[in-house]
Amino acid sequence: MEKTANGQSSRGNRKTFLGIIARKSTRVEPQNDVTAEEDVQEARNAESVDANGIRKRSSDAKSPKKLANRFSDHISSGICCSTVDSRALTPPGLVRRGSRSTPNSPTIGGLAEEVPKKRYSKMLEGSYSLDDGSSSSRQLNQTFTPPERQSIAVSACRSRLRKKLFPPGMDIEQINMSAPNIASNEASEHRKSRSYSYDTLPGVSGNALQQRPTSADSLARNTLMAAQVLNLIPTEKAREKNYLHGKLSYNSLLGGHELEKVLPSREVKIFVGTWNMNGQNPPKQMNDFVLPVGMDHVPDIISIGTQESCSERFEWEVTLQETLGPSHILLHSASLGTLHLAIFIRRDLIWFCSLPEDDSLSVRPGTAFRTKGAVAISFCLFGTSMLFVTSHLTAHQAKVKERVQDIKRIIHALDLPRNYVIRHKNKDVTHNFDSVYWCGDLNFRLGEPREKLLEWIENTQFPLPAHLPHGYLHTDQLTSVLSDGAAFKGFKEAKITFPPTYKYDPGTQQFDTSSKQRAPAYTDRILFKYRSAPLGLRRGSSLLPMQSTVECLAYDSVPSIVTSDHKPVWALFRNAIRPGLDSMPLAAGLFNRDVYIEGMQRRLNNKNSSSSVVCSIQ
């Protein structure tokens, strides 16, 4: 207990003094152009002390904007303090000691020693002490806290409270909430302007979430909403193993519950494209082929098969990645000689895919350049298995039997699948999958003279009407093979409404004018096949999908690309997807990162792919 010179306690005076400061405070904006020494000197020059010990401002002194003294409403005329500038919170240059309740002790109205300049910064940062030089030293701690720092302190306290209330890992800044009268108007407006997505919150509208909560109840509500966003499972329920409803397969990674979350319609859109590049570099823009105008949305899975493609496979894959953008990634690619097949998939679906597998076969094993054969890639998406094949068959008009033989060799030589087990594996690879997409330069021709075909093309307007039969498709060799069942058993093809895709003079829209005088033909085709019943499941199973598993939505060519003697052909399919089992070997999110990074860099920099070496086809 500290005492004054006459033995009386000064606790009450100090409590009164500190209470006055706590009750009455004046917010003063900081000043940048006036130093502390100049304020102290100005205060001395501008004020004088009268007979009663009260300071008065000189009439000839410069008068800054007056502010209410922070102690004027609570301290009598015996107490005075320094004048505060309107732009700066200047600490008092002179501090008085004493107490009004002890007349024998030094009065507050008396002059005191000057505060050293070095202690000025400490006074703003925290507490300071004064020593009266007597034998019994006493300290008076006082904190000068600007209103801005007061708001920061309150905000910090509330932030610690939020961290205790919110679950671990929850970013508090993502929740738009603030306490009233804490942040400045600018911070409030900035917080209002930030947009957040709360689409995953069930039963809560977006407008209600954008409103700023103004009470502690709102903080509790936001905590509950955060728990819903994270889909938290209580530990007690997890220990009791009673948070699963129904069968375990329904709630597994590849089960029906997860399938409905990722694909609510339980189907995917699949784009299949084929193009004989004639060994030429691709054009600078591939939008007409990969993203045609007739397609409203980017499909979930994109398969591009090329024949007589260039040796710079990496450049070709980067070109496709640059065209598709960051929404898709290269799941897998495979090549054989001049054949190349690439599968791009929506990047959020890679966690539900099996490990992709590939296989290939060359129907000309003795040649230096393997230009004829097939490349295949297979994988599962949830519980639906898919097989993609691109092939280049034997050429020339009369070699129909050789082409049919190529198809049979390819079907029985491809050994897929290998990593995941099926109940009854067939020698015919197309029977081992739920959906099969076969594209490529199949080299089947039209059985009509060249002059007759050119006249028909010139007098016909494409695309052909859907209700009219195709003029000369009844003479197409592939149509006869499909109808007879000589090859491609169970495969289907959508109706052709576009002009023949072979053979053009490169760089023009004119059919072959060379010495060979090749007749126009539909050599570039896309076929599909699907199984009505899932593999290894009985018809009474609850996992049985729809009978029409695959449906062709569009089938067209790309006449605008003229770098090759073939026109690209594309088709869009709807493929139903069923749930799967977690025993399937997953790809674990693997994809071709190098192609993705390079494609995104070129897309951002708006640079074209570098020139690649042109292949020479033998």
Disulfide bonds with the S-S distance in Angstrom:
none
